[in-house]
């Protein structure tokens, strides 16, 4: 039933958007095309399938469906010709009916020189664009997540202003834990009217794929196929290589240009930088800071995994086994932890076997030692002492033929003496 509903919604949106994508043309609200977050931008803006966390709503609202804690993102970019772009977003812990987020973006054009109809200089003119966005997302099942953005968009130029509502609809589908498909219908349903002329928003359909652990475990690659209403279709690709838990290198390709950046990760924050060149207007630098309030499942998994590896190195196998089993309770498909569990079980089996062999050898050595002492006492005619020692020897090696033979001789000797 859910799949049928999703297919129907996609079909309706494709048909409804068909006229908008039939030809390129003038759009309003171009600031809506400014990518949010240093990480996605550095990856060539190919983020539809990888979207997660507080920067996800812009790229695919379904990306916040698995959010567990409060997260805040702030981004600043100095734009062309003294303009600046600001963004702040919040994603909240989940409730019974899903996960919610809210964000606000603003492009400030600064002071623009004002002139009269005759060309004489007048007071500066202020201009700016803004968008307020409310996001909802929900996990439908272990493979599918859906999300929705509801937007209020406004543009101001001097005494003129225009506003409208629009929405995004996104979906994420996990083919497996390392391969994800994403779909996003962005800026649908709205247009901006200045005075009497209405222009559509820059809407598009984006279909993306993300492959984690691609060739190498630290490497993630992404690709987005975009169908916009103001230009020809185009392809974005991106990559991300994690050198360690702190430093991440990113590179992407978007609209005939390469762009890239760095990311820095710590327990409760992420700092991301993106460099985007432009052929004629120079380059833009985008910096975003995300703060996390609370411990996520990913943090718990990392904590248990690191403890498990430390215990394993110290050969504290039971402690290590406990930590890796804790990881598997949180993430049953965690291959690394499962491999460690199998390895520990095998090493413990081998260790137990070696300990048994060692104990058996020690028992045999003890039995021989006691038997030798028993023989000496027998030769000294200390028969009672010899009997005591041979009984102890048989305790460690019940099938020792020499000990059994000596015991029989002692029985006869002691019987004669009685």
C-alpha positions in Angstrom: 0.0 0.0 0.0 2.8 2.4 0.9 4.6 1.7 -2.3 1.5 2.4 -4.3 0.9 5.7 -2.6 4.5 6.7 -3.2 4.4 5.8 -6.9 1.1 7.8 -7.2 2.5 10.9 -5.5 5.6 10.8 -7.7 3.5 10.4 -10.9 1.3 13.3 -9.9 4.3 15.5 -9.2 6.0 14.6 -12.5 2.8 15.3 -14.5 2.2 18.5 -12.5 5.7 19.7 -13.0 5.8 18.7 -16.7 5.0 22.2 -18.0 7.6 23.7 -15.7 10.3 21.5 -17.1 9.3 21.7 -20.8 11.5 24.7 -21.5 14.0 26.9 -19.7 13.0 30.4 -18.7 13.2 33.1 -16.1 12.7 32.2 -12.5 12.3 34.2 -9.3 13.8 33.4 -6.0 17.2 32.3 -7.4 18.7 32.4 -3.9 16.9 29.1 -3.3 19.5 27.5 -5.4 22.3 28.4 -3.0 23.4 25.1 -1.4 23.3 24.7 2.3 26.1 23.1 4.4 29.8 22.9 3.8 29.7 19.2 3.4 27.1 18.9 0.7 28.5 21.8 -1.3 32.1 20.5 -1.2 30.8 17.2 -2.5 29.6 18.8 -5.7 26.1 19.3 -4.3 25.4 15.6 -5.0 23.7 15.0 -1.7 20.1 13.8 -2.5 20.8 10.2 -1.4 23.3 10.9 1.3 21.3 13.6 3.1 21.2 13.2 6.9 21.3 15.4 9.9 20.7 19.1 10.3 21.8 20.1 6.7 19.5 17.5 5.1 16.2 19.5 4.8 17.6 21.6 1.9 18.7 18.5 -0.1 16.2 15.9 0.9 13.7 16.4 3.8 13.6 12.6 4.3 17.2 12.8 5.5 16.2 13.9 9.0 13.9 10.8 9.6 16.6 9.0 11.7 17.5 12.1 13.8 17.9 11.2 17.4 19.0 14.4 19.2 18.7 18.1 18.9 21.1 19.5 16.3 21.8 23.1 15.1 23.5 24.3 12.0 24.7 27.8 11.1 26.3 28.7 7.8 27.7 31.9 6.4 28.9 32.7 2.9 30.3 35.9 1.5 28.6 36.1 -1.9 29.4 38.1 -5.0 29.4 41.9 -5.1 29.2 42.5 -1.3 26.2 40.2 -0.8 26.1 37.6 1.9 24.1 34.5 2.6 23.1 33.3 6.1 21.4 30.1 7.1 20.4 28.6 10.5 18.6 25.4 11.0 17.3 23.2 13.8 16.4 19.5 13.8 14.6 18.2 16.9 14.5 14.8 18.7 11.9 12.4 17.3 8.3 12.2 18.5 5.7 9.6 17.9 4.6 11.0 14.5 8.1 11.7 13.1 10.9 14.2 13.2 10.6 17.9 12.8 12.9 20.7 11.8 12.9 24.4 11.1 15.3 26.6 9.2 15.7 30.1 8.0 17.8 31.4 5.1 18.5 34.9 3.9 20.4 36.6 1.1 21.3 40.2 1.9 22.2 42.3 -1.1 23.5 45.2 1.0 22.9 48.8 0.0 22.2 49.3 -3.7 22.7 52.8 -5.2 19.3 54.4 -6.0 18.6 56.5 -9.1 15.6 58.3 -10.3 13.9 57.8 -13.7 16.0 60.8 -15.0 19.3 59.2 -13.8 19.9 61.5 -10.8 21.4 59.9 -7.6 18.9 59.1 -4.8 19.0 57.2 -1.5 20.3 53.7 -1.4 17.9 50.9 -2.0 17.7 47.8 0.2 17.0 44.4 -1.2 16.9 40.9 0.3 15.5 37.4 -0.1 14.4 35.1 2.7 12.8 31.7 3.2 11.3 30.1 6.3 11.1 26.3 6.1 9.4 23.7 8.3 10.4 20.1 7.8 8.7 16.8 8.7 10.1 13.3 8.1 9.3 9.8 9.2 10.8 6.3 8.8 8.2 4.2 7.0 10.1 0.9 7.3 13.7 -0.4 7.5 14.3 0.7 3.9 12.0 3.7 3.2 11.9 7.2 4.7 9.7 10.1 3.5 10.0 13.8 4.2 8.2 17.1 3.5 9.3 20.8 3.5 6.7 23.6 3.8 8.2 26.9 2.8 7.3 30.6 3.0 9.5 32.6 0.6 9.8 36.3 0.2 11.7 38.8 -1.9 12.1 42.6 -1.2 13.3 45.3 -3.5 13.0 48.9 -2.2 9.2 49.4 -1.6 8.2 46.3 -3.6 7.9 42.8 -2.2 6.6 39.4 -3.2 5.9 36.2 -1.3 4.7 32.7 -1.9 4.4 29.2 -0.4 6.1 26.1 -1.8 7.0 22.6 -0.8 9.6 19.9 -1.2 8.8 16.2 -1.1 11.7 13.7 -0.6 12.3 10.0 -0.2 15.2 7.8 0.8 15.4 4.1 0.0 18.1 1.8 1.4 19.0 -0.9 -1.1 21.4 -2.1 1.5 23.3 -0.4 4.4 25.9 1.0 2.0 23.8 1.8 -1.1 21.1 4.4 -0.9 18.7 6.0 -3.4 17.3 9.5 -3.0 14.5 11.4 -4.7 13.6 15.1 -4.1 11.0 17.4 -5.6 12.2 20.8 -4.7 10.4 24.2 -4.6 7.2 22.9 -6.0 3.9 24.8 -6.3 4.9 28.5 -5.9 5.7 31.6 -8.0 6.6 35.2 -7.1 4.8 38.2 -8.5 6.3 41.7 -8.6 3.7 44.3 -9.6 2.0 42.2 -12.3 4.5 39.7 -13.6 4.6 36.2 -12.0 7.7 34.1 -12.3 8.0 30.5 -11.1 10.5 29.4 -8.4 13.6 27.5 -9.5 12.1 24.0 -9.0 13.7 20.8 -9.9 13.6 17.0 -9.5 16.7 15.4 -8.2 17.4 11.7 -8.3 20.5 10.6 -6.4 22.5 7.6 -5.4 25.1 7.2 -2.6 27.6 4.4 -2.2 29.4 4.1 1.2 32.6 2.0 1.6 33.1 2.4 -2.1 36.2 0.3 -3.0 37.8 1.5 0.3 36.0 1.6 3.6 36.7 5.4 4.2 35.4 6.4 0.7 31.9 7.5 -0.1 30.8 8.5 -3.6 27.6 10.2 -4.7 25.8 11.2 -7.9 22.7 13.4 -8.5 20.7 13.6 -11.8 18.9 17.0 -11.8 16.0 18.1 -13.9 15.5 21.9 -13.3 13.0 24.2 -14.9 15.4 27.0 -15.7 18.2 25.1 -17.5 19.0 21.8 -19.2 19.3 18.6 -17.1 22.7 18.1 -15.5 24.7 15.6 -13.4 26.5 16.3 -10.1 29.0 13.9 -8.6 30.8 14.0 -5.2 33.2 12.1 -3.0 34.2 12.0 0.6 37.3 10.4 2.1 37.6 10.0 5.9 41.2 10.0 6.9 40.4 9.5 10.6 37.6 10.3 13.0 38.6 14.0 12.8 39.6 15.0 9.3 37.6 14.5 6.1 38.5 15.5 2.5 35.8 16.2 -0.1 35.8 16.7 -3.8 32.9 17.2 -6.2 32.0 18.2 -9.8 29.0 20.4 -10.5 28.0 22.4 -13.6 31.3 22.0 -15.4 33.4 23.0 -12.4 35.3 21.2 -9.6 34.7 22.2 -6.0 35.9 20.8 -2.7 36.6 21.3 0.9 37.4 19.9 4.3 35.5 18.7 7.3 36.4 18.4 10.9 34.5 16.2 13.3 34.4 15.9 17.1 32.0 14.3 19.5 29.4 17.1 19.5 30.3 19.4 16.6 31.1 19.4 12.9 33.0 22.2 11.1 32.8 22.1 7.3 34.4 24.3 4.6 33.6 24.4 0.9 35.4 26.2 -1.9 33.4 26.9 -5.0 35.1 28.7 -7.9 33.3 30.7 -10.5 34.7 31.5 -14.0 33.9 35.2 -14.0 32.9 36.3 -10.5 35.6 34.7 -8.5 35.1 32.1 -5.8 32.8 31.7 -2.8 33.8 30.2 0.6 31.2 28.5 2.7 31.7 27.7 6.3 29.1 25.8 8.4 29.1 24.7 12.0 26.8 22.0 13.4 26.3 21.4 17.1 24.8 18.3 18.5 23.1 18.1 21.9 22.9 14.5 23.2 24.4 11.1 22.4 23.3 9.4 19.3 23.2 5.7 18.5 26.2 6.2 16.3 28.1 7.7 19.2 27.1 4.7 21.4 28.2 2.2 18.7 31.5 4.0 18.3 32.1 4.0 22.1 31.4 0.3 22.4 33.5 -0.6 19.3 36.5 1.4 20.5 36.4 -0.3 23.9 36.0 -3.7 22.3 39.1 -3.2 20.2 41.1 -2.1 23.2 40.0 -5.1 25.2 40.8 -7.3 22.3 44.4 -6.0 22.0 44.8 -6.6 25.7 43.5 -10.2 25.3 40.6 -9.5 27.6 38.3 -11.5 25.4 35.2 -11.7 27.6 35.2 -7.9 28.1 35.8 -7.4 24.3 33.0 -9.9 23.5 30.6 -7.9 25.7 31.4 -4.6 23.9 31.0 -6.0 20.4 27.7 -7.7 21.4 26.6 -4.3 22.6 27.4 -2.9 19.2 25.4 -5.6 17.5 22.4 -5.0 19.7 22.4 -1.4 18.3 23.4 -2.3 14.8 22.8 -6.0 14.0 24.4 -5.6 10.5 27.7 -4.2 11.8 30.1 -6.4 9.9 33.3 -5.3 11.7 31.9 -6.1 15.1 30.5 -9.4 13.9 34.0 -10.3 12.5 35.5 -9.5 15.9 33.0 -11.7 17.7 33.8 -14.6 15.4 37.5 -14.1 15.8 37.2 -13.9 19.6 35.1 -17.0 19.8 37.6 -18.9 17.7 40.6 -17.6 19.7 38.9 -18.4 23.0 38.2 -21.9 21.7 41.9 -22.3 20.7 43.0 -20.8 24.1 40.7 -23.2 26.0 42.1 -26.1 24.0 45.7 -25.1 24.7 44.9 -24.7 28.4 43.4 -28.2 28.5 46.5 -29.6 26.8 48.8 -27.7 29.2 46.8 -28.9 32.2 46.9 -32.5 31.0 50.7 -32.3 30.6 51.1 -30.9 34.1 48.9 -33.7 35.5 51.0 -36.3 33.8 54.2 -34.7 35.0 52.9 -34.6 38.5 51.8 -38.3 38.3 55.3 -39.3 37.2 56.9 -37.3 40.0 54.7 -38.9 42.6 55.3 -42.4 41.1 59.0 -41.9 41.3 58.8 -40.9 44.9 56.6 -44.0 45.6 59.2 -46.3 44.0 61.9 -44.8 46.2 59.8 -45.3 49.3 59.0 -48.9 48.2 62.7 -49.6 47.9 63.2 -48.2 51.4 60.5 -50.5 52.5 58.3 -47.6 53.6 55.3 -49.4 52.2 52.6 -47.2 53.8 54.2 -44.1 52.5 54.7 -45.7 49.1 51.0 -46.7 49.0 50.0 -43.1 49.8 52.2 -41.7 47.0 51.0 -44.2 44.4 47.4 -43.4 45.2 48.1 -39.7 44.7 49.9 -40.5 41.4 46.8 -42.5 40.2 44.6 -39.5 41.1 46.4 -37.5 38.3 46.8 -40.5 35.9 44.3 -43.2 36.7 45.4 -45.4 33.8 49.1 -45.4 34.4 50.1 -49.0 34.1 53.3 -48.7 36.2 51.4 -47.1 39.0 48.7 -49.8 38.9 51.4 -52.5 38.9 53.2 -50.9 41.9 49.9 -50.6 43.8 49.2 -54.4 43.3 52.7 -55.2 44.6 52.1 -53.0 47.6 48.8 -54.8 48.4 50.6 -58.1 48.4 53.5 -56.9 50.6 51.2 -55.2 53.1 49.0 -58.3 53.2 52.0 -60.5 54.0 53.1 -58.1 56.7 49.7 -58.3 58.3 
